[in-house]
Each structure stands twice: as structure tokens, then as C-alpha cells.
Amino acid sequence: MKSELKIIFNENCPICSFEINHYKHYALKKKLPIKFVDLNTTDLSEWGVTKDQAAKQLIAIKDGKTLKGIEAFKILWNSMPRYKLLAVMVKLPIVNQLSDILYNFILAPAIYKMHIKRELKKNN
């Protein structure tokens, strides 16, 4: 039996929930051992992260190892037959470096900034 992959994501983020819910439906349809966990409704102590840290980037746990950002996406994509080619492509040296830079310095910070704005608006 394959070990379960756990993905933690922000269900309150429209971008995150749109993408991850797509993967969630695919995984359910294919009966893949992937568990998707909303950071807003779970105890994050098992993840070793705070809610704020988890909101900053995708987090995955597989075989007791925590992966973040593009590394989390790669293991997620590699766990789903439809996305294995994407996982392979993103592992290529130049593509991996560019993906890492794009995600860590542009996409994730922009999405996190939108998250902070939503949280501030919700709390005011």
C-alpha cells in the first residue's frame, strides 16, 4: 500500500481553493492516497507550522517528510497520473530553478498578500 500524501492549503483563498479542489476531485475520482487539509479547520501542530506559515505556501507531508512550495507541488503532481509529466518537467534543472523563483518570489508572495488583505477586511 502506498503511503498517504497530505496536502495543507488555504481553503479561504479563492486561487488556492480553485486549484487544490481541482486536484482533490481528481484524486477522489482516481482513489489516490492523497488527503487535502484546510489550514483553517485543522490543528497545525502535526505539521510543525503556524497558520500564517501555512498560508504563505503549499505544504505537503509524505513519509514523515515536510515539503514546501514547488517541492510540495512536485510531489503532488507526481502522485497523480494526469500530472506526472508536469512533475518531471518541473524537475528539469532550468525549469526547476525558474519555477522555484517564480513561485517563491512572485506567485506565493502575491497570493499571501491577498490573503492578508482578506483577513484584515474580515476582522474589521
Secondary structure, 3 states (H helix, E strand, C coil): CCCCEEEEECCCCHHHHHHHHHHHHHHHHHCCCEEEEECCCCCHHHHCCCHHHHHHCCEEEECCEEEECHHHHHHHHHCCHHHHHHHHHHHCHHHHHHHHHHHHHHHHHHHHHHHHHHHHHHHC
